[in-house]
Amino acid sequence: YAHTSCRLYLACELAEEYSFIVKRYLKISTITLAVTFLFLTIDGLPITNCFFGTFCYVCYLPLLSTFPFVQPLGFQTIGAAVLSIAHHVLWFNYFTSEMFRLYLTHHGTSGIFGMSPAMRVMGFLFVFVWLVPLGFFISLTSVEESLPFASGGQQQRKKKGLFKGFVDSLLERKDEMFPARVKRYQ
């Protein structure tokens, strides 16, 4: 788990430094996945799930207008979070249903690379359901969390990522609760 949190922290650092690149990546990924969901209906995946996926990705696009800043209690942010959770639940229910088992028997259980169905499901969920919301999550910056700094005689705001701020606050609390012990050698 420590490696995963370190990777997320590094991703937050990079997203904070290069927010214009992350914004372009998120826009391209969001549009591409929204269109891809429409093509997945041809492969026999449920039409409602695919249309809901397209709807979710279209609803993520307004977040890009103020990217990387966000109002944590804003309608767009809460709506995107709720849609993201609903999207996950919808696909998870499909992959645990009898309909998916029939799909596997019709299309075969071993994929191109001989992967197990569980690995194929995890790959699908990561790419089509979690990738863009995770990208938004690690790179969004709360207006309240941004730090002021001076530039050219006027005050500006320096952004601080929500996830990075959350991890920093956890680390500070850990240091308060468990002060570092100094080993004394005699």
Secondary structure as GFF3:
##gff-version 3
##sequence-region A 1 186
A	DSSP	alpha_helix	2	17	.	.	.	ID=ss1
A	DSSP	alpha_helix	19	40	.	.	.	ID=ss2
A	DSSP	alpha_helix	47	60	.	.	.	ID=ss3
A	DSSP	three_ten_helix	61	66	.	.	.	ID=ss4
A	DSSP	beta_strand	69	70	.	.	.	ID=ss5
A	DSSP	alpha_helix	75	95	.	.	.	ID=ss6
A	DSSP	alpha_helix	98	107	.	.	.	ID=ss7
A	DSSP	alpha_helix	117	124	.	.	.	ID=ss8
A	DSSP	pi_helix	125	130	.	.	.	ID=ss9
A	DSSP	alpha_helix	131	139	.	.	.	ID=ss10
A	DSSP	beta_strand	141	142	.	.	.	ID=ss11
A	DSSP	beta_strand	147	151	.	.	.	ID=ss12
A	DSSP	beta_strand	154	158	.	.	.	ID=ss13
A	DSSP	alpha_helix	162	177	.	.	.	ID=ss14
###
